[in-house]
Amino acid sequence: MTTLDIDTQAVKIQNGDLAIDAYLATPFEEGAFPGIIVVQEIFGVNDHIRDITRRFAREGYVAIAPAIYQRQVPGFERGYTEKDIEIGRMYKEQTKASELIGDIQATIDYLYTLPQVKPGGVGTIGFCFGGHVVYLVAVLDEIKATASFYGAAIVNSTPGGGEPTLSRTKEIKGTLYGFFGLEDPLIPNEQVDEIEAELKKQQISHRIFRYPKADHGFMCDQRGSYNPEAASDAWKQVLELFNMTLKK
């Protein structure tokens, strides 16, 4: 398939008094395209997240990456050193589920103001902490497809405290694909089994992918844990998910 030429820009998403920074990528071609929200790792909307956002636009989507640390630290962007991980986790601990859900709803509303975005539902994809966030916000009515990459602590916590995010599974409206590395030290394989069991129990349309020899962050080609084989297969599965649910 021929990829499309695209345009990128920095935009603001209004959520009440909060103006959320976001990175927007759109196809140059005329027409209406499905919307996709790309949710960052703990490292902010950095080069990896911008690259993923551009990749979706080239595939015929309007993709946007909102800064989910806007309340804590506007303009936050880090690399992958141990110090970066420490700082990113500190800000993650300051987030709250209700605020994250509200910010993603505001992002959906913003997408629908764009003439290039067709109505009928959006997709989300998130990595690391973003993988947890997209599972959390999958309860929103307009989200038809969710791709959750190695989201840790879904089974035993939720941002800001309260019942674990897994307890919201029954409220998920669309299809969810989960992607995990079998060598991920942050997500025990038993927790992946628990996520899959709950999705089955609640009769949520889903697929869970487990990649041998893949570590946390296997999708990011800027991290030492990058696994090109797992990343290539996962990308194919993600495009299948979004093409199936959003391009009908």
N, C-alpha and C positions, 0 to 999 in steps of 0.2 A: 504494500500500500504506500502511495506517495504521501509524504508528510507535508503539512501546510506551512506556508509562511505565516509568521506571527508578529504581534506587537506586544510590548510589555510596558507597564507603567506602575508607579507608586500611587495608591489611592487611599482614601479615608472612608471608613465605615462608621456611621453614626449609630451608637447604641445609648440612647438617652443623652447624658452629658459627656459620655466617653467617646472620643474619636479614635478608632482603632486603625493603626497603620496596616496596610495590606499590599501585597504584590500581586498584580493582575496580569494574566497572559491571555490574549485573545487571537483567534485566527484572523488573518487579513481578509479572507473571503467573505462575500456577502452571504447572508442567511442567518438562521437561528440554530444555536448549538446548545447542548445540555451543559449545565453548570457543575463544576467539581470544586470542592473545598479541600485544600491540602493543609493538614495540621502538623505543625512543627514538632521536632524533638525538643528536648530540654535546652537546646542550643540556639533557639530563636529562628527567625526566618533568615537562615543563612544560605550560602551558595548551593548546598545540596537541596534545600527545600525549594529555592527558586528554580533550580534545574528540573526538578520533578514537575513543578508548575508549568514550565515551558514545554516539557515533553507532552503533557496532556493537551495543551493548546495545539501542538503540531498534529495531534491525533483527532482534532475536530471537537474540542471542548473549550468552553470558557472556564479557565481555572484561576482560583484565587487562594492566596495563602495569608490569612489574618495573623497578626501578632498576638498570641494568646497571653503574653506577659505584659500587655499594654499597661495594665494597672500598676504592676510592680516596677517595671523598668522599660520605658519607651525606648525604642531603637536598639533593643538587645539583640546581639548577634555574636556567637562565639564559635571557636573551633572544637577540637576533640581531645585536648590535653586533660590530664587529671585535674588541673585547676579549673578548667572550663566545666568539667563534669560536676565538680563541687559547687560552683557558682550556679549552674543550671538547675541543680537539684534544690538549692536553697530557694530559688524563685518558684520552682514547682510546688514546694511545700506551702507557699503563700496563696495558691489558687483555691478556688471554691467551685464545687460542681454547679451551683446555681448560676454563677457568673459565667462559667464556660458555656453552659447551655444557652444563656442569653446572648453571649457574643456570637456563637455559631448561628443562632436564629437571626440575629442582626445581619450576619454575612449572607445568609440565604435571602433575606429581604433585599439586601443590596444587589445581589445577583439579579433578582427579578426586576430591578429598575433598569437594567441594561438591555437595550434593544436587541442585542445579539443572543440573549439567553432565552431559550424557549421554556415555556411553563411545563409543568407536569412532573416535577421532582428533580432533585439533585443527588450527586454522589459525594461521599467523603472518603478521604484516605489520610491515615495518620501513622506516624512512626514514633517508636519509643514512647514517651509520655503522650504524644499525639495519638498513638495506637490505643491507649486507654481512653483518651478524650473522645475519639470517634465512636468507641463502643458506648460510652456514656450518652452521647448526643444522638445515637441511633434511634432514640425514642421520639424524636421530632417527626411530625407528620410528613414533611416535605422530603425527608431523606429516604430515597428508594434503594440505595446501595451503599454499603460500608466496607472499606478495605482496612482492616486493623492489623498493623505490623508490629509484632513483638511488644504489645502493650503490657507492661508489668503491673502486678498487684490488682488486676481486675477482680480477682476472686476474694480479696480480703481487705480492700480499702476503697475509698472514693475521695476525690479532692476536697479538702476542707473537713473531712470527717463525716461519719454517718454510716448507714447501711452500705455494704460493698456494692460497687457498680454492677457486679454480676446479678444482684437481686432485681435489677431493672430489666433483665433480659426479656421477661414476658411482655414488656411494653414496646419492644422493637417492632417497627412497622415494615421494614423492607428486608432485603437480602444482605447477609453479612458473610464476608470471607475473612478468615483469620490466618495469619502467616507467622510461623514460629520456627526458630532454629533449635534443633535437638541438643545443641551444645551451649545454649544460652544460660549463663549462670544466674541471671536475674529472674528467670521464669522456669521453675521446676516443671518437668514434663507432666507431673501429676496435676498441676494447675491447668495446663492445656487440656488435659482429659476432662477436668471439671467444667471448663468453659464449654467444651463440645457436648458434654452430657446435659448441661443446662439448656443449650440451644435446641437439642433434640427434645428434651422434656417439654419445652415451651412451644415446640413445633414452629420454630423460626427457620425460614429458608436460609441455609448456610452451607459453607464448605470450610474445613480446617486443613491447612497445609503444614506439614512438618518436614523440615529439611535436614537431612543428616549432615553432620560436619559443619553446620551453620551456627554462628554465634550471634549474640545481640548486635544489631546494627548491620546485618548482612546485606541490606539493600543499598547501603551508602558507599559509593566508590571512593569516598574521601577518608574512610576509616580503615584501620588495620584489620577489622573484622569483615571487610567486604568479601562476599562469596559470589563470584560472577555467575556460577551455574545456578545457584538458588535465586539470585537476583533476576536472571534472565527468565527463568520459569515463572517466578512470582509476577513479573511485569506482564507476561502473557495472560496469566490468570486474572489479573486486575483489569486488563483491557477487555477480556471476555465478560467479566462481571458488568462493567459499565456499558459496554456495547449492548449486552443483553437486556439490561434494565432501563437504560436511559436513551437509547437510540432506536427504540421500537417505533 
